[in-house]
Each structure stands twice: as structure tokens, then as C-alpha cells.
Amino acid sequence: MQLYNKFSKEELKARLEEETFKRKTISFYRYVRIKEPQAFRDDCYRQWSQLNCFGRIYIAREGINAQMSVPEHALDQFLQLLDNTQGLENMPIKYAVEDDGKSFYKLTIKVRPKIVADGLNDQAFDVSNVGTHLSAKEFHDLIDDSSTLLIDMRNHYESEVGHFKGAVCPEADTFREEIEMVVADFQDQKDRKVLLYCTGGVRCEKASAYLKHHGFKDVNQLHGGIIEYARQIKQLKLDSKFIGKNFVFDERLGERISNQVIARCHQCGKACDTHTNCANNLCHILFIQCEECAKQYNGCCTDECKTVLNANEEERLLYVQDFKRKFGNRKSFRKSIDNKLSQAQRSASE
């Protein structure tokens, strides 16, 4: 049996469209010691591919981090497989808030040094000394307390389309960059109660331990992240304090939690929270684009990328050599649109 995908993206997406059954998008993680990550990975691939599961899974010596699409009819069998796998018993599962069954189109399981690319030296602090886990209701009740410090531990492009009311959302593009910014920016507020949150909870595990290592006294984290918060708050019939979309790392690129649209198109500045990747594959930068601009720019982020997209192969190579801005540079792109977005926000407030 081959332990990897051998079909093209086009073939796989066509197969997905032809499926006659429903899928469930789920996610889970666990920090657990895995002695032989490669063997563990191969066993998971054999079992999960037989159930026609898709997803993106990272396995490391420190544990597993998974986002998956499982056929609805095979969900119970999949959960039983988890329970029968040493270290994965009684796994807390988070179910997508919005699910069209098209979140993934293939099964990808990779062995990595870490299950979250945090860039931190785990030997420098106690990674097991994590913050207090709060239920959705506990977290919900503490958000409006002015004495608390509410911090979004996701990247800026995630918090831009959705976040908790009153949250600090650092202008960071990587987890490592953000966690260091938080420690530096709030080093004089270490006695405050800190509330951390992220998509599903896995980043907060490492972030809370890092903050405690740096002297923050009362560190708390949303157990299950935004995904579980949205589910529980809906069950409790409470008004969500998370506004906008929850960014997700799959084909959906987001699931709506509330009706508010808090972001703006990066090209024209109109209200919009639809993420897309630049159609120029040499760039492929992730950005926010409205339907009108998608038509105007052919799905590209700039006129330069549109030109490259429409050029023949020889012209593309020449243009890339002459193009001064590195394709896909998120910081350069953001710098070029900051004034445009500021102007749009000022116009909207007038």
C-alpha cells in the first residue's frame, strides 16, 4: 500500500465533487510522547486512508495536531480507531462551525520537529507548566472584566477577519514573532489576569507556558479555542462575544461565527472578510479580496501579479527578474495597502 497521495489536485477535487455522502470537518491535538513518529505516521495513514479520510496532520515526538475531513458514515469507526491508539484515547474532538464537506481533498500526514511551528527552544522553559484551562462559559464571563488582559494568540491575518471584543491582536505574521511581542509589550502587567485564545487551543498550550516562564502570574486559556467556544455558546443560547469569522487552515479559509464583517478588501477598502490566495502561483500570497476586485484583478493581489498571470512563460521569467518586490512577501504587501485601508476606515467613520 502506498503511504502517500499520487493523484493531482485537479483529480482529487473532481473526485470530491462526485462524492454522494456527507463529510464532517473535525480537529484535535494532544501533546503526548511518540517514540517513533515515522512508524506512528505510517500506521495512521494506513488506517485513516482506508476510511477515506482527508486532512492535514502533523506528528512529532511531542504529539499530534490534526485537522481532518471524515466521511459521516465512518465517523464512529474513526473515533474508535483513535480510542484504540495508545496515547490518543478519549481525544477531545472539535467540530467545524460551518462545514460544506469540502475542507480537504486529500490525506496529508507529515512528521515534523514540532506539531506547531513556534520557533521556541523547548529546553529553555517547562512546556508542561501550562495556564488554567477555562470553559467557554468561564471565558465568556471574564471577557468584559476590565482587570483582565485578553490576548489573541493567532497571526494578524487571522484576527483581522474575526476576534473577541476588546482583544489585543498583535500585528504579527508568525507565532514566534507574536509570543515575543506579547512578553515585551506587557512585561509591566504581569500581575494581571491574562486570557489567551486561539483557533483550537493548541497554540495557547505553548504560549501559556512561555508566559508563565516569563513571570506572568495568572495565565488562563480558552479550552478548545474559538471552535469550541462557538459551539458551547450556541448551546447555551448566549450572544457570542467573538465577532466576525474564525480563520481556518483548510480550503474554507474561514467559518462565520457572527454576522459582523469587520475586515476590508485589501484592494478597494470596502467591507469584506473573504480570504483568497493570489492567482499568480509565483506569489500565492494570502489576502482579502471582494468579488469586484477579484474580477478586476483576475484573482491577483496586484496589477504586477495580474500581468505575470497573463504572460507567456518566456515573459513570466523576464518579468520575475525585473520585479523589485519579492512575490509572496506579506509584510511588503501589507505596507503597500495600509494607507488605502486607513483611508477607507476614515471614510466609513465620517
Secondary structure, 3 states (H helix, E strand, C coil): CCCCCCCCHHHHHHHHHHCCCCEEEEEEEEECCCCCHHHHHHHHHHHHHHCCCEEEEEEECCEEEEEEEEEHHHHHHHHHHHHCCCCCCCCCCEECCCCCCCCCCCEEEEECCCCCCCCCCHHHCCCCCCCEEECHHHHHHHCCCCCEEEEECCCHHHHCCEEECCCECCCCCCHHHHHHHHHHHCCCCCCCEEEEECCCCHHHHHHHHHHHHCCCCEEEEECCHHHHHHHHHHHCCCCCCEEEEECCCCCCCCEECCCCCCCECCCCCCECCCEEECCCCCCCCEEECCHHHHHHCCCCCCHHHHHHHHCCHHHHHHHHHHCCCCCCCHHHHHHHHHHHHHHHHHHHHC
